[in-house]
Structure formats: C-alpha cells, structure tokens
Amino acid sequence: MPLTSFLPFLYISVLFTYSPAFGFEHNVKPHCPPDKEVCEFDWVVDYVETMIYYEDGGAGHPIVVRNGSLYQRSSCNTYIPIDISKDSEKAIFADGSYKLIYGINGHYPGPSVVVYEGQQVVVNLKNNLLMEGLTIHWHGMVQWHTPWMDGVGTVSHCPINPGETFQYRFLADPPGTHWYHSHLGTERTDGLSGALIVLPKPEMLENLRDDLPELSGDFVMVVTDWKLDASIETKSEADWGLNPFSYGFNETKCYSITLDATGGAVGLFPFESALINGRGNHYLNKDNPEQPDIPELPTETFVVSRYGYYRFRVINTGMLFAFRISVDKHDIQIISVDGNDVVMTSAESVIVHGGERVDFIILASEDIGNYWVRAQSIENTNSEGPVVQDTALAVLRYNGSREVQPKTHRYECRPKDPCRVVNCPFGQYPDSYSITCVAASDLKSTSAQIKAHPVPVASSPTEFQEIFLNFHFSSTAKVPFTTAVNGHVFVPPTSPPQIYPKQENTTTSCESLNCTDHCKCTYIVKLEKDKTVQIVFLNMDDAPFGMPHPIHMHGHHFHVLKTGFPHYNSTTGEILDRNRDIKCSTKSCNGASWRNEDWNFGNVPGLNLENPPQKDTIAVPRNGYVVVRLKADNPGYWFMHCHIEIHQIAGMAVLLQEGDTSDMEPVPEGFPTCGSFQMSEKEFKQYLTPEGARKREKKQTRPSDVLVEEVDYHVVDYIPVVIDKPSDPSSSRESGTISRKYLHSAYHHRHHVILIALLGLSLLLNLVFISFYLCKKFRRSSTLEKLSQKKATLMDNLITGNLKHSESKQRLV
C-alpha cells in the first residue's frame, strides 16, 4: 500500500542518540551531537583477512565449518564454537572465503561516518600498510574551498605513504546519503570503503519536506560485488583480454560475457558473490537461494516492528555490477538519490549502479515473519542462452518472528500489473518482462530541494558553455580492453595539479597527439568560472561489449535534465540503432554536436528546467546520452570518470579544470608534496670526486654575512635565512614583521656531531684505561715511580689539550 494513501504525517526525524559503536553498525547513529562544531575520527588502515577470528590482542584463528557449525580453530586439533550473536564482531565473514583485504580499524565495511550538516569533519588517517600508498575520497562532498581534500591520488593530493599520517578536514556538505572510498588503484574494492551520512540540522527538519512519515528506524545498506581474487588481478587480466579464461587458465570451459535485456554487456567477468554490509554467501544453485553453499554463515538482518516506517540508505560500492534492490512483498518509496531529495516515487524495485545511492522507505505492514531483501544483478543472457540473475540476500525480520531463513519470493510482474523499476539504464525491458522503466531524469526534486539549488540558466550565450563528452570503448586500440573519453585514454598526472598548478612536465600533453579515436594523455577540459555549464554525456561506440557507464563528477551535484535513449525492438528489447539526436564526426563519436543546430545554447527540446533531480553519478545508456547542467562556481581540479573501477583505471576519465589557478584556494602551509625526480649527468659527476658534491668548478668565497664556528678542526657554516612571521596570529601570510634566524647547515651539522661523538668516546676510553693502569702501577716498587709520573703527566697533557689527538693515541698504545 503506498504511503500517500495514509493520513498525512508531519516529518519527524528518528531521535538519534550519541553513542559509540563497535564494528559495522547499520543503524544510523551520529558520532557527535549536533551542537559540536568539530567531529573527529581516528583511523588506522591495516591488513585484515576474512574468515579469521581475531582476539583483542591481535592473534587470529581461522574460522572453519565442522558438522554444520562454525568454529574458530585455535590450534591444530582445538575447535571452539562460534556464537554469532556474541562473536560476529570478532570476524569479517564476507562470503565464507579467506581473502586478505584492507581494513579500517580492523573492520569491513569501514566505520560509518555519521555527522550533521555544516560540521567540520576531521579524520586522522594512519597508513599502517607495508608497501601501498592510499587516499580517501569523500564521495558526494563538494569540498567547498577545500579541493585538495577531495582525496583523488595524483589529482587532489599525494598518496599517503606507508607509515604516514594524514589529516582530512572538510565541511559536511551537502546533507544526505554519501560514502567514502580509496581513490588509488583498486583499493576501493578490496576493503577501503564505508558509509558517509550527513544528517540535516535539527532546526532545519521541519522546513525540508512534509510528505514523509515519522520513522521508526534508519538503516545503512552497503552493497558490493565480491571476488576471491585481488582486484588488481582482475583489472590486469581484463586489460590483457583474459576474460574468457576467468574460470581458470587450464579449464576446458570458457567464460561468456553476460548481457542485459538490451544486449549490452553486464558481466565482463563471472559474478562470484555479493555482500550486504560485509556479509554474503555463494549460491551455485541460483534457482534456490534458500540453499546457499555455506548455510552456517550469518546473514545481514534488519529488525523492524509491525506498522513502522523504515528508511533504507542503499550504497553500491562495487567494482562492476549494478543491483536491482527490492524487498519481498513490500513496495518501496524512493525519497532521495545521491543524497538529494526527490518527490516520493513508488516502485517494486530500484536499480543502483556503482557509486550511486538511493534512499527508500518501506511500511512494515505484512504479517509478522521474515522476508528477503534482494540485491539482484541485471544479467539476462549470454552466448548460450538465458541466465539466472545472481543475488545477494539480507533478511527483513519482524519483531516477534522466529530467527529462521525466509521462504518468500519476489513479486511476480504481470501484464495487467507490471512492475515499476526506477533508474533503468535502458529505455525499456522486453514486453514479456511486464516491467515499466522509470529513468533517473524522470524523478522530480522536492520544492525545498529546488529552492535551495535552482537550475542554472544563462542570461546570454556568452554566459553558457556546452561540452560533449563521449565515454566509450576505443575501437582502434591495440589491446582488447581500452576505455576512453572523446578518444583520450587518461594518463594520471605525476604530481597533483591541485598542489602544483604551475609546475611543468607533470602531465602528458594531448595537443600534439592524434586523438581522433585513441590516444594516451592527461585529458583536461576547462570550465569557465561562474558560467552555466551544460554537459552532454554520451555512450557511443560499436564495441561488442558496450554497456551503460555510471559517470561520477567530483566537486558538484548536477541537475539531470534529460535522457536520450537509443531505438529498441519492443519485443526483444535489443538496441536497433543509436540515438540520432547526436551528430558524430568520427567512428567513436568524439567530435559530437547536436544534429539540429537550433538545439545549441541550451535550446534542447524536452529539458526539465523546473524541478529536475540532482545527482553526482548518472548511468549513461548505451548508444544514448544524458544532459546535465551546473554552475561553475567551485574552482578546482575535479575528476570525472566512469565508476566501474576497471573502466576508470583503464582510462575512462577526464580532469575538469574549473576556473583559473588564481581562482583556486591555496594549499595549507606544510601540505605534503611529491612528484617525479630526474638528475642530469653533469649534476651526477659532482659526486664522483673525493670531495663529493661539495667541490665546485669555481671555488666559492664565503659570503660576508656567513658566521663561522670552529669546533676542533671542523668548520660549520650558518647561513642566514629570512623567515616571515606575522605580527598578529590573525593576520594574513603577507603581513607581519621580518625577523632573521640562522639555520644550521644540515650537511655540516651531521658530520660535526659524528666527529665530536667519536672524539669524546676516544677520550673516555683512554681515561678509563689510564686510571686502571695507574692504580695498578701505583702499588709497584719505587723503581717504576718515574714511569708512573710520566704517564700521569701524559694524561694531564691530554686532558688540558697540550697534545694532539693522534699523538695521544700513539703514546697510550
């Protein structure tokens, strides 16, 4: 029954209490009270292995299955039963496989960051890994005035090296369901991700919307595909075209790519399993998910009370697969996408692509019992025929029901009662599916949302900038799997441009290359500051494994104005022809424009300029396009890319330079730096002499203002350095009085300390030896008295410095 049929409700937030949580907590609980200005977190990233029981001291024991039960194997022949209700926080069960991953404070998913809008978020991140650098991207945060905190390796800041600590500090804005993840290599899909929830300020709740009921609970639901192999291995094998051998290099059977209902690719490699909040299973018998391979594994469970309303915040953190989310025998009411409120929309299910977030509400109005929560792939066929969709499962358990697995089934779509599926990546399913597709662009922003973030409209053509970006597979590449944007395979900068905007030779220029279809360079597109920017995302190519691409933009939430789908066969659902609104000048449609020139300057028919939804990630349909719009009012270098991890790393990305470097915020003082290094042969030859690099072609004279301090025979230079000091703590960097300090030469200081230490040690040993020797000789006959006196005199001369160190050493010997 839809929520709107009930009596009107005043929107009242769930009463949140501040309390610490151990392990992954799927209930939304703020870390800090709303009146606290700064909310701080301490994280340590280290290795952790799934299916290992960890004691408090750090020792681990493998978890095994014996006689239908889980045990921790504490020694070779000792098995201790696992009590899921008590011990589940001591292990990451995943899908029952043993896999080394990255953990944050020992957990996966990482700890949820739940804060209030406008709070200052501080994360002290310690990299405890042995050999991997890392970064954390705060997916959904626009990073006003802090572009160097966006967390994209080699773009925003330098990777955090092993042993280093880096402090992230940014404002929690905008409110909504977001997430965080590593943005370096394939670390995201090997453990480094978690939920980031920004709650609206309590005083703002009554002004947001009045169409929501009072909530009885608020849940986080993190969904991801999961593979036993390390993600870098999966990515590399895709690059080399080894997908057909995904079952095993020595296996007779080869893998065939799975396709969606339109014939677009879905599974570039086999679906192994999927996790919901870090828990899952294998289902080799896909027709019967009630019989998993390891039934003893725990299943994520959401406990509800009958007739209560519950909010689910779904986040797809996966590498490749999109998921169709549904709850057996319960309609879902979609209320937010990518953290942005939309008018409540009823549906049977919603498709969530990588990087996307969808919030929905259910009414727990069914009989007391247990119901499946499903995350199902959108696979349909392969070369051998129809396939059964792969599924991850969780349990919706009513209070008062038995703790048993559900026996429910998903809703059966019928011609007279079709299923409504929101956020389809294609225009329609085949007629036989009895499914009505609702595109993301068909959703409507709430009045409060659009009032706070109106659609930008240019006052004149000079204030309007339109950009066509085609995210595609390159058809002329020499390797089998090459992704590109407008023919450019993205090459990351060697130094983050956000830190070094004027440094030379940090990017691979595209200017001298032929990028008609395929070139490798650092593709940068300039957004003119304060202009209305309309971007047309394309997905045009002739690759046999073409597929929808979820495109994510950093630094902004854009308005989704229109989706242009290709032409379909209504019976089979297959694509007949690409969308003809777009004029392509090359095979891969890289010099695209509107076929009808009257559509230029924002005059595209069918644009929703009144109340379009806002998103930061949008799935672009295969052989179609999506029109989005934003205001270029956030200067910085912002990454834009496909959020399928192997696509982004392979080169399906572009760097947006918003404004000039003079418009961007300078980095904080002491911000870490990095980059490439090169030494000329001439410079190196300076080190090939006995004097080393200190020898110069021309003898340098000591400046008159250099102080000289002599200690024994070692001369130390002190070079005066001018240091600016502000006279007042609140003054700017440019203001302040100038004081002079002398900075000790590090090179001379090091040798100075070593020589002093050696000399002191030598003198100390000599004194000890002399003292011992004199004491012994003092008792001898008077015939040796003169010799003793001479040695005493020698000792005195040494102490008083009358003898050189070398002479002292020879005489004592």
Helices and strands as residue ranges (DSSP letters): G 3-5, E 38-49, E 52-54, E 60-66, E 69-75, E 78-81, H 84-87, G 88-90, E 100-104, E 113-116, E 120-127, E 137-139, G 147-149, E 165-171, E 176-181, G 188-190, E 193-199, G 202-204, H 205-208, E 217-226, H 231-239, G 243-245, E 258-259, E 265-267, E 273-276, E 279-281, E 301-304, E 309-316, E 323-327, E 332-337, E 340-347, E 349-352, E 357-363, E 370-376, E 381-382, E 385-386, E 391-398, E 419-422, G 431-433, E 435-438, G 440-442, H 447-452, G 461-463, E 464-473, E 483-485, E 488-490, E 519-521, E 524-527, E 532-538, E 549-553, E 558-564, E 567-568, E 575-577, E 582-583, E 593-594, G 597-599, E 614-615, E 617-620, E 625-631, E 636-642, H 645-650, E 653-658, G 661-663, H 681-685, G 692-694, E 707-711, E 714-725, E 737-744, H 746-778, G 782-784, H 785-800, H 805-812
